[in-house]
Amino acid sequence: MNYAIIGFGNLGQALAKAFARSGIEVCVATTRDPESFAREAAAIGPGVIPATLAQALQADCVFLAVRFESHPDVAKALPSWQGKTVIDVTNAYGVPPEALGGQPSSKVVAQAFTGARLVKGFNHLAAGVLGQDPAIQGGRRVVFLASDDEQGLADVAVLAQNLGFSPIKLGGLSEGGLLVQARGNSWGQLIFKDLVKFD
């Protein structure tokens, strides 16, 4: 399986650091020319590969680390998302609940990425925390995952472990997803909770 991060702001770079620490290659892309952020990518590690949006979207598993409002543009950049896994790292803070039709924000994202296995995850930590080594005093930093697709949830849980995190599955998007979403001027109950799991 190959991986890509769409969006190379603070969250995208934090995710790229996790891949670099684990020695797993990942493409990173924005709507800009890859040369414009090649230096930042190289500073993180040799396995962080700057790419065009079109190149990055060929990956099997795509982290969506853009502003919530930009997710439809990414979805339209590919004719079909069938068979791909999309990890929704967005937060819809400031987006009125009525603009989401009363749904969890990740449900709205899932509708845009028709055919993809959508997993909400890696979004509850601030970028500065997410970018740190998840190994802490013999434990591992927790990442919460929610999805309506069991296979997607299982695959992303394995990836989270490979990146050094301890995944906790919260169930479906309408249940667990609500705990790790932001919308309007409210935050889900697990947003910003920095937890460490000890085996």
N, C-alpha and C positions, 0 to 999 in steps of 0.2 A: 504494500500500500504506500502511496506517496501523498505528501501533504503540502498545503499552501496556506498562507495567511494573507487575507485581503484587508488592507489597511495597515499602515506602518507608522501610526502615531504612538502614543505612550503604551497603549494596550498591545498593539501589534508587536512592538519591540520587546515588551515583557514576555510575550509568548515565544518570540524568536529566541530569547535568552534561554528559555526552558528547553527548546529543541537543541540549541548549541551545547548546553550543559550535558545533555543526554547523548550527544553524538548522532542525532537523527537529522538527516537533511530536510530542509524545508524551503519552498519558494516563498518569496514575499513580493507583494505587488500593491500598487495603488493605481489611480488613473493617470499618474505622472509617468514620464519616461524613467525606466529603471536606473539610468545613469545618475538621475538627480538624488537618489538615496543609496547608491552603491557604497559610498564611504561608510555610512552608518551601519549598513548590513555587514560589511567586511569587519567593522570594529567589534561586532557581536561574535562572529565566528565564521570559519571558512565554509561551513555547511549551510549558511544562510544565503540563499541565492536570489539576487534581485531579478525580477521577471516582469514582463508585460502582463496586463490583466488577462489577456487571452491565453497566454502561456500558463499562468497560474491556475486558471480555471480548468485545465486538463487534469489536475490532481484528483485523486479519489476522495480525499477528505479535505474540506475547505473550512478554515476558521473565518467567520465573518466578524471582523474587528473594525467596522466602520461606524459612523454615526447612524443611529436608527433610521433617520430620514433618508439615508443613502442606500438602504438595502434594496429597494426596487430597481435601482440602476444596475447593481451587481447582478440581480436575478435576470434582468433582460439581456445581459452580456453573453448569455449561453442559451442556445435554442432548447436544450433539454438538460434537466438535472437528474434524470433517471439513473439510479444506481449510485449516486454520489451521497456522501455524508456531509452535511453542513452543520457546523457548530456555531450556534448563535451567541456571540459574545456581546451583542448590543445591549444598551439600556435605553428605554424610551422615556427617560426623565424629562418632564416638560411637555410631553405629548399628551393632550387631554384624553381621558378614558373614552369619551364619546367618539374621538377620531379613530379609536381602535375597535369601535363597535362593541365596547364592553368586554372584549376578549383579552386574554393575556397577550402581551406584546409578542411573545414567541409564536403564538398561533397565527398572528398576522404575518410574521416573517415566513412561517411554514407555508402559508397560502401563496406567497410570492415565488417560493422555490419548489414548484410543483414537481413531484416525483422523487425529491430528495428525502433522505432520512435526516430529519432535523432534530438536533439535540441542543438544548439550552445548557450552557456551561461556561465555566472559567470567567464569568462576568461579575461575580459577587465581591471579588477582591479589588482594591485599588491597584492601579498599574504598578506603583512602587513596591507593593507587597507581592503581587503576582510575579514580578521579575526577580525576586530573591530566591536563593536556594531553598527548595521546599523541605529539605532534610533539617529537622530542628531537634536537637537533644535526644536523638534516638527515635523520634517520631517523624511523621510526614504531614505537611500542610494539606488540609482538606480542600477539595474542589467539589462543588455540588453539581449534579447532572440531572436533567429532567427531559423526558421524551415520550412521545406516543408510539415510538418504534422500538421494540425490544432489542432487535439486532443492532440498530444504531447506538442504542444506549450501552449495550455490551461492548461494542467495538470501541467506543469513545472511553469507556471505563478502563479498558486495557491500555489505550494510548495514554490516558492520564497517569496510570501506574508506571508506564515506560518513561514518562517525563518526570517521574519522581514524586508525584502527588498521591494522595489517598482519596480516591473517588467515593462519594456517597450518593447513591441513587435516590432521588426524591419521588419517583413515579412519573405520572403523565404531566403534560404541559398545563392542563387546567387545574391540577392539584399542586404538585411540586414546583411547577414553573412559576406559580404565583408567589412562592416564597423567595424567589431569586430574581424578581423582575422589578423594574422601576417604571412608573407611568404617572402622568400628571405631576403632582408635587409629593408623591409618596414613594417609599422604598419598601420592597418586600422584607419580611422579618429576618431573613438570613443575609441580606446585603450587608457587606462590610464586616461580617462576623469572621474573624481570622482564627480558625480552629486547627489544632494539631491532633492527629490520631496516633495513638501508640498501640502497637500490636501486642 
